[in-house]
């Protein structure tokens, strides 16, 4: 960010500049309310760099809490409802430019997908014969164990004791049903339901689907995770902009993601081998299009978003997010 833009941003945030060293501003840490021992930062311990040619990104350096990245700081403030979206937007426009072009692009895609998407949605009669999960005591108990907000049982179904996640397209039609059994020993714990599972013929379509894609605002940072429960846990913790790849990343899924020109993606796949494979796939195909960050769940001792213990833990992970350049 240039000096002028940064001053303007801080002015909107109500942050006073304590010192200006030519390349660095010293300020009170914006995240002090959350991460500092006394919840304040009276002796400013946070620096932000600027660059008048705008060729280098602004870097944050807080000696007290270790914050390192301005977008991650703003994302935390945004999800804590401390700032509204216009401020996040202001930053993105001034740091990355091109925001308007991206928005145009975004509108075009709807038309495009309508023409090219000839996939067959899940038959409505199947949905009618599946039990909605909120009517199942078992599933509600299961959600509770996984610390998922029970309101979210309204968006899923149950079949043979397991959970059925409807996978929608941006048009909100359901194109796949992803089944997850609750038993731990079974070999096939996850699979896609097909008409044959209900004694019918045919095949439901779309290979490009991501769980929760119908609810995404692509002009805001989007979280990419592996499973539906990771998404539901993040929603429970107040992060609604998250999608799951449902156990694989196909060429179609990559292309679909590219078509939205996401401004920023937080890659939150599991820390195992498969997760690393997904991460490098996304990096390879989206690095030129989006600002990418890698999340390390190990920072708070868990293996994925689904296991997060609290919002505080999520913010710790966010704060340590590594930018991929
Ligand atoms: Zn700090």
Boltz pocket constraint, residues with backbone or C-beta under 6 A from the ligand:
constraints:
  - pocket:
      binder: B
      contacts: [[A, 29], [A, 30], [A, 31], [A, 32], [A, 35], [A, 36], [A, 46], [A, 62], [A, 63], [A, 64], [A, 65], [A, 66], [A, 67]]
      max_distance: 6.0
